[in-house]
């Protein structure tokens, strides 16, 4: 009988230690997540409805289609498309990342359905390819790209996958 009760005590102690282990593990994991969220949290802007250009005209429908070659300077580019029914003057608009890097668009009109590639590296601008002339890649996974018009109103966002 003594042998049996010793084994029961051993099991109870084991369950007790397992419960303490689960509690401590949950506490540590929760603390790490709380700390990370407080110190590395990136605000994601709410989805924006298309903003109007002016009374009586169509809305601005521009999007960032994607980023190609993120992290590789020679291939890295972001693709911007006019999804609206009218021409879109991107002159003076800016594209920014999380670190405050900013590109200001030169004189450029984007026609309906047309895309423009903004390359991170140096090159000669054309109507379909613009060059930022950076010496290092800009985009990385998880980063947020934001496109602002000349009044500094956000018109499009894109989270790099």
Backbone torsions as a table, in degrees:
resi	resn	phi	psi	omega
1	UNK	NA	-37.6	179.9
2	UNK	-64.3	-37.8	179.7
3	UNK	-63.0	-42.8	-179.1
4	UNK	-65.6	-44.1	-179.3
5	UNK	-68.6	-30.9	175.6
6	UNK	-65.5	-38.5	178.3
7	UNK	-68.6	-36.1	177.7
8	UNK	-66.5	-41.5	177.2
9	UNK	-62.6	-40.2	179.3
10	UNK	-62.5	-41.3	178.5
11	UNK	-66.9	-41.3	178.7
12	UNK	-62.8	-42.7	177.8
13	UNK	-62.7	-40.9	179.0
14	UNK	-61.6	-46.5	177.6
15	UNK	-61.8	-43.1	178.0
16	UNK	-59.1	-47.0	179.6
17	UNK	-66.7	-36.9	176.8
18	UNK	-64.0	-42.4	178.2
19	UNK	-63.9	-41.2	177.4
20	UNK	-63.6	-42.2	179.1
21	UNK	-61.0	-44.9	178.5
22	UNK	-61.9	-45.5	-179.9
23	UNK	-61.5	-46.9	-179.3
24	UNK	-65.5	-42.1	178.6
25	UNK	-61.7	-44.2	178.5
26	UNK	-63.8	-39.8	179.3
27	UNK	-64.7	-44.6	179.7
28	UNK	-65.7	-47.4	-179.8
29	UNK	-61.8	-44.0	178.2
30	UNK	-62.0	-40.2	178.8
31	UNK	-64.6	-42.3	179.2
32	UNK	-64.0	-44.7	179.2
33	UNK	-64.0	-42.7	178.4
34	UNK	-61.0	-47.5	-179.8
35	UNK	-61.4	-46.9	-178.8
36	UNK	-61.7	-45.0	-179.1
37	UNK	-62.5	-38.5	-179.2
38	UNK	-72.9	-31.6	-174.0
39	UNK	-105.3	-15.1	-178.1
40	UNK	-128.6	18.4	-176.5
41	UNK	-74.1	131.7	176.4
42	UNK	-112.3	124.1	178.7
43	UNK	-70.3	128.0	174.5
44	UNK	-98.4	122.5	-179.3
45	UNK	-66.3	148.7	177.2
46	UNK	-67.0	154.7	177.8
47	UNK	-61.8	135.6	-178.1
48	UNK	-103.4	138.7	172.1
49	UNK	-74.2	150.5	178.4
50	UNK	-56.5	135.2	-179.9
51	UNK	-90.2	148.4	-178.0
52	UNK	-83.3	148.2	179.0
53	UNK	-77.2	-53.2	179.2
54	UNK	-164.3	159.3	178.7
55	UNK	-56.0	135.0	177.1
56	UNK	86.3	0.5	178.8
57	UNK	-116.7	172.1	178.9
58	UNK	-71.4	167.9	177.5
59	UNK	-84.7	158.8	175.9
60	UNK	-77.5	124.7	178.5
61	UNK	-127.6	83.7	-178.8
62	UNK	-119.6	145.8	178.5
63	UNK	-143.7	157.3	170.6
64	UNK	-97.6	113.2	-174.1
65	UNK	-71.4	-37.4	-179.1
66	UNK	172.5	173.9	175.6
67	UNK	-118.2	131.3	178.9
68	UNK	-109.1	135.0	174.1
69	UNK	67.7	33.1	-179.2
70	UNK	-53.3	129.5	178.7
71	UNK	90.2	-6.6	-179.4
72	UNK	-117.7	102.9	-172.6
73	UNK	-51.8	-42.2	-175.5
74	UNK	-70.2	-23.4	-178.5
75	UNK	-109.3	-16.3	-169.5
76	UNK	-66.2	128.8	176.5
77	UNK	-158.7	152.3	175.1
78	UNK	-115.0	140.5	-175.6
79	UNK	-108.3	126.2	-179.2
80	UNK	-118.2	135.7	-175.5
81	UNK	-129.9	140.4	172.4
82	UNK	-88.0	110.1	180.0
83	UNK	-94.3	0.4	-178.0
84	UNK	-83.9	-179.8	-178.8
85	UNK	-96.1	-5.6	-179.1
86	UNK	-124.0	163.9	176.1
87	UNK	-59.9	148.9	179.0
88	UNK	-125.6	118.4	179.3
89	UNK	-85.9	108.5	-179.4
90	UNK	-90.1	2.4	-178.9
91	UNK	-56.0	122.9	178.7
92	UNK	84.9	-6.2	176.2
93	UNK	-69.0	161.9	178.9
94	UNK	-134.0	151.0	176.6
95	UNK	-118.9	128.6	-177.7
96	UNK	-128.8	160.5	175.1
97	UNK	-118.9	-176.2	-178.4
98	UNK	-64.6	-28.1	-176.3
99	UNK	-88.5	2.3	179.3
100	UNK	89.1	3.9	173.6
101	UNK	-65.4	136.7	-175.4
102	UNK	-138.5	139.5	175.2
103	UNK	-119.4	129.9	176.2
104	UNK	-104.5	127.5	-176.6
105	UNK	-71.3	137.8	174.1
106	UNK	-76.4	-173.2	176.9
107	UNK	-60.1	115.4	-176.3
108	UNK	-156.1	128.5	173.1
109	UNK	-110.8	127.3	179.6
110	UNK	-104.4	116.8	-178.1
111	UNK	-78.9	161.2	-178.3
112	UNK	-55.3	132.4	178.1
113	UNK	77.5	-2.2	-176.0
114	UNK	-92.5	146.4	178.7
115	UNK	-111.5	152.7	171.8
116	UNK	-128.4	139.3	177.7
117	UNK	-98.8	125.7	174.3
118	UNK	-105.3	104.6	-179.8
119	UNK	-82.1	141.8	179.6
120	UNK	-74.1	-36.3	-176.3
121	UNK	-77.8	-176.6	-179.1
122	UNK	-85.2	152.9	177.7
123	UNK	175.8	-176.4	-179.6
124	UNK	-97.5	121.7	179.8
125	UNK	-61.6	141.1	172.1
126	UNK	-131.7	173.7	178.4
127	UNK	-61.4	-24.8	-178.5
128	UNK	-109.9	-9.2	-179.2
129	UNK	-136.4	121.1	176.5
130	UNK	-111.3	155.0	-176.8
131	UNK	-128.2	130.0	-176.2
132	UNK	-83.3	-23.0	-179.7
133	UNK	62.0	41.9	176.4
134	UNK	-89.3	153.4	179.4
135	UNK	-97.1	-3.0	178.9
136	UNK	-143.7	154.0	178.1
137	UNK	-59.5	152.9	-179.4
138	UNK	-106.8	-40.5	-169.3
139	UNK	-93.7	141.8	174.8
140	UNK	-142.7	161.0	-177.4
141	UNK	-57.0	134.0	178.7
142	UNK	89.0	-10.1	-177.6
143	UNK	-76.3	152.2	-179.7
144	UNK	-107.2	123.7	174.1
145	UNK	-97.7	137.6	-179.7
146	UNK	-130.5	135.8	180.0
147	UNK	-110.7	122.9	-177.1
148	UNK	-117.2	142.2	176.2
149	UNK	-82.5	-174.3	-175.9
150	UNK	-68.9	-18.0	175.5
151	UNK	-93.1	10.5	-179.5
152	UNK	63.7	32.5	175.3
153	UNK	-96.4	127.6	179.5
154	UNK	-67.6	126.9	-178.3
155	UNK	-110.5	-22.4	179.6
156	UNK	-159.4	149.7	175.5
157	UNK	-131.3	151.7	176.3
158	UNK	-148.1	122.9	177.3
159	UNK	-92.8	122.3	-178.8
160	UNK	-68.8	123.7	-179.1
161	UNK	-68.9	NA	NA
